[in-house]
Amino acid sequence: MTESLAIRKIKEELGKAETKHPNWPKDILHQIAIVNEESGEATRAALQFEYEGGKIEEVEKELIQTAAMCIRMLKNIR
């Protein structure tokens, strides 16, 4: 995946997430918990890819979601 495609997909995911879940936690601990949840899903997808015949597209999807939540946290951290 090219950098420009990755960034486009992350922006699209961020927009979808903000529309679907417009309320974002105010406190930093709940914010990072959301980021960590997405990161955990990316880890699980990577493990499934490596050891269970999972699809690389699932890893990419979870990484995009993780990146989107990282950006959302950065946008709302203060």
C-alpha positions in Angstrom: 0.0 0.0 0.0 1.3 3.4 -0.9 1.7 6.1 1.7 -0.9 8.3 -0.1 -3.4 5.4 -0.2 -2.8 4.6 3.5 -3.4 8.2 4.5 -6.6 8.4 2.4 -7.9 5.2 4.0 -7.1 6.5 7.5 -8.9 9.8 6.9 -11.9 7.9 5.5 -11.9 5.6 8.6 -11.6 8.6 10.9 -14.6 10.3 9.2 -16.7 7.1 9.5 -15.8 6.7 13.2 -16.5 10.3 14.1 -19.9 10.0 12.4 -20.8 6.7 13.9 -19.5 7.6 17.4 -19.6 11.4 17.7 -19.0 11.4 21.4 -15.3 11.0 22.3 -14.2 10.6 25.9 -12.8 13.7 27.6 -10.3 11.9 29.8 -7.0 10.6 28.5 -7.3 7.2 30.1 -10.5 6.3 28.2 -9.1 7.8 25.0 -5.9 5.6 25.2 -8.1 2.6 26.1 -9.8 3.0 22.7 -6.5 3.3 20.9 -5.2 0.2 22.8 -8.4 -1.8 21.9 -7.8 -1.1 18.2 -4.1 -1.9 18.6 -5.0 -5.2 20.2 -7.2 -6.1 17.3 -4.3 -5.3 14.9 -2.1 -7.6 17.0 -4.7 -10.4 16.9 -5.0 -10.0 13.1 -1.2 -10.2 12.7 -1.0 -13.3 14.9 -3.8 -14.9 12.8 -2.0 -14.0 9.6 1.3 -15.4 10.8 0.1 -18.6 12.4 -3.5 -19.3 11.3 -3.7 -18.4 7.7 -5.4 -15.1 8.3 -5.6 -12.5 5.6 -3.2 -9.6 5.3 -6.1 -7.4 4.4 -7.5 -7.9 7.9 -4.1 -6.7 9.3 -4.3 -3.6 7.1 -7.9 -2.9 8.1 -7.0 -3.1 11.8 -3.9 -0.9 11.4 -6.0 1.7 9.5 -8.5 1.7 12.4 -5.7 2.0 14.9 -4.2 4.9 13.1 -7.5 6.6 12.8 -8.0 6.4 16.6 -4.5 7.7 17.2 -5.4 10.7 15.1 -8.7 11.1 16.9 -6.9 11.1 20.2 -4.4 13.6 19.0 -7.2 15.9 17.8 -9.0 15.7 21.2 -6.2 15.3 23.7 -6.4 18.9 25.0 
